[in-house]
Amino acid sequence: MEYTIQKLANIAGISTRTLRYYDEIDLLKPAKMNSSGYRIYGGKEVNRLQQIMFYRELGVPLETIKEIISNPNFDEKAALQSHLHYLLEKKAQIDLLIDNVRKTIANKKGGKEMSDQERFIGFKKQLIEENEKKYGKEIREKYGKETVDASNKKLIDMSETEYNEANKLSGEINAALREAMKTGNPQSEQAKKVAFMHKKWLSYYWPQYSEEAHRGLAQMYVDDERFKSYYDEIELGAAQFLRDAIFSFTKK
């Protein structure tokens, strides 16, 4: 089956301008140009466009998509399987939020009472899924599957008050860290306060606290670029300062 640029744009639900731009950047070239000078796309191009749109839905930049699908080792079937897995996860999350909204509406109409856990379970599960995607492999290797699962369960069981307290404390830690860094001393009283606040924050998520585990997490903040960039957005060098403050706090 062959399509003109207009027909393919209509089928895909995108603009012809987008297809022309993909052609210009060598992301999606037409199969050929007809005698009238119109772009013509075949089955191969349709499949490639589908992959591009899947990756765009995931938020992948065009330049990165180009590198991925132009790689000689690119496995289209494996990519589709990965897309399916992601979409099923998103569907489960949306279904959970829909159910939560329905229960809330029923509650507002005088129906069954909702517990704090029920009100926020959809949001907390979304947070767990996001953390699993970003850091799941690393933290499970470092702390073990049982520990991570227990931490996730503690988050799910959090009350509304605890959930709000944890989020508020997270912001307070960042502000206190910024102030403590002005001393230039990770062993200062201000730095000790930050480390103590961080310990308190962990108590909301960890089944049990240990100084060794606290130090391990602090070291990960420096070693893992994703953690490091998060803290260094507060202020350059914040990840290392926090690590040193926690090491000092835990007598390392």
QUINOR-V507859 format. One record per helix or strand. SS is the DSSP state (h for helix, s for strand). FROM is the first residue (numbers start at 1). LEN is the number of residues. Records with the same first field share a line. If there is no record, write none. Layout:
SS=FROM-LEN / FROM-LEN
//
This chain:
s=3-2 / 32-2 / 39-3
h=5-8 / 16-9 / 43-15 / 62-9 / 76-33 / 116-28 / 145-12 / 160-22 / 189-15 / 211-13 / 225-8 / 238-12
//
